[in-house]
Amino acid sequence: MSLAFRPSSFRVLRRTPIRRYASTSSVNDLNTGQSLRIFAVSTGIVIGSTLFAVYYADSRAAIHRYVVPPLSRLVLDAEKGHKFALGVLKSGLGPRDQGRDDEILQVELWDKKLANPVGLAAGFDKDGEAVNGGSPSELYCKVCLTSPLGLFDLGFSWVEVGSVTPRPQAGNPKPRVFHLTEDNAVINRYGFPSKGATSVLTRLQARYTSLSSPETHSNASLREGKILSVNLGKNKSSPPDSLGDFLVGVRTFGPLADVLVINVSSPNTPGLRNLQSRGMLIELLDAVKRERDALQIDRELPKLLVKIAPDLSVGELQDVAEAVRETNFDGVIVSNTTIQRPPSLKSLNRSETGGLSGPPLKALTLNALKTIRPLLPASVPIVGCGGISTGDDAIEFARAGASTVQIYTSLAYDGAGAPRRIKDEITQRLKETNLTWMDIVKQGQEKAWQRPRKDSAPIDTASGLTESIQEGANRLAAMGERLIEVLKEDSLHIADKVQHDVSKE
């Protein structure tokens, strides 16, 4: 039969293409390949993320020195960068010191033994937000039996909170913090911004609530070989010569701190530095000590330190030493920021008002340390603070008689790994000399201390008293002469006026 006479259905059937379907085995092979690729990518992401997390978690990682700090300074202003760093540590997402402190770094301080000599100065954590990372409910991990990351986990043996004022205050107007990048320095005029004693007290107390047996910790830091201190400041609205703010601070934080620091040296609170004068300082330190001794707590009373300025003259440093000796204060921190501007500064921000910190401060602090160390016995430790950014810097302070050191600005420029790097550099230097940290400290203290000679003391005292009397007599005579001159001028003026009035009449 010809095609012309075949049924249409047959013709359509012939024209319809035949569809071929993949076999079940082909589909399975395709799905398996896609699954393998997805698995490989997912595994790579997980492994990469894990490796990065491990890398990031180590404070020694280069990213924490060469990426994060410079990027922060580029993107954020100085104060926002400070708050960002504090926020990361507060969240518990910061890195930690993965190294181990060598035994030669141990510090003998009063009746305590610290793991290393590197501490964090006041000013970084003003309100005690990052002493331990995480929220109050997460301050203690009952599964892993370790506290979340915080400032202590950066490797510091000493963390100082504050300055804390009794009442909340905003501090000085913004902008109030400035980077001097070319000098690795900072100028700040914060002016004691504080959330107040009640806020900080609540936060520090929360550290104890999650612990099953906080009484087992001999240190307020809740860490073996580490101490927590609180820096006490004055409210700007308080009378400049009042002592009440410091006494409130002692009563409030005495039960929760290993050390209380009396800050009379900030350049950003009007009248505060006047408290460093001999008479006022003796009155202040004596009142603070009596307030501390009256505390009723079930552990050792906190030690008391006074923090002084690097700008004091030799005579003023002698007055500070005398006040410390007379009141039996426990120690001194040398020093706070400086109002001086060394000629070596390069940054355009050098003209900003406020306290200068960083390497340019080192020479001034060392000079103050070397001046006051001979005036205090070895039983009164001095904490070196100002311009320390390397292990060699720290050892230089130890050779001058400082028992421990504190850093702040170097943490901002060198990142979270600064404490570990400084400790490693100290360890290397100590091993080269076959000495321990305390060996160097004791050598520095013994070399500096000059016990007053009994046979020369009365002569010196009498001589000084005679000079003071003579100087006072001279000033009194000068004042008398000036008063006579003023009275003569007034008499002549009155006589002229009377004569003028008479002539008019």
Secondary structure, DSSP 8 states (H G I E B T S, - for coil): --GGGS-HHHHHHHHS-------HHHHHHHHHHHHHHHHHHHHHHHHHHHHHHHHHHBTTSTHHHHTHHHHHHHHS-HHHHHHHHHHHHHHT-S-B--S---GGG-EEETTEEES-SEEE-TTSSTTSSSSS-S-GGGSSBTTTTB----GGGGT-SEEEEEEE-SS-B--S-S--EEEEGGGTEEEE-----B--HHHHHHHHHHHHHT-S-GGG-SSTTSSTT-EEEEEE---TTS-TT--HHHHHHHHHHGGG-SEEEEE---TTSTTGGGGGSHHHHHHHHHHHHHHHHT---SS---EEEEEE-TT--HHHHHHHHHHHHHHT--EEEE---BS---TT--SGGGGSSSEEESGGGHHHHHHHHHHHGGGS-TTS-EEEESS--SHHHHHHHHHTT-SEEEESHHHHHH-TTHHHHHHHHHHHHHHHHT--HHHHHHHHHHHH-----TTTHHHHHHHHHHHHHHHHHHHHHHHHHHHHHHHHHHHHHHHHHHHHHHHH-
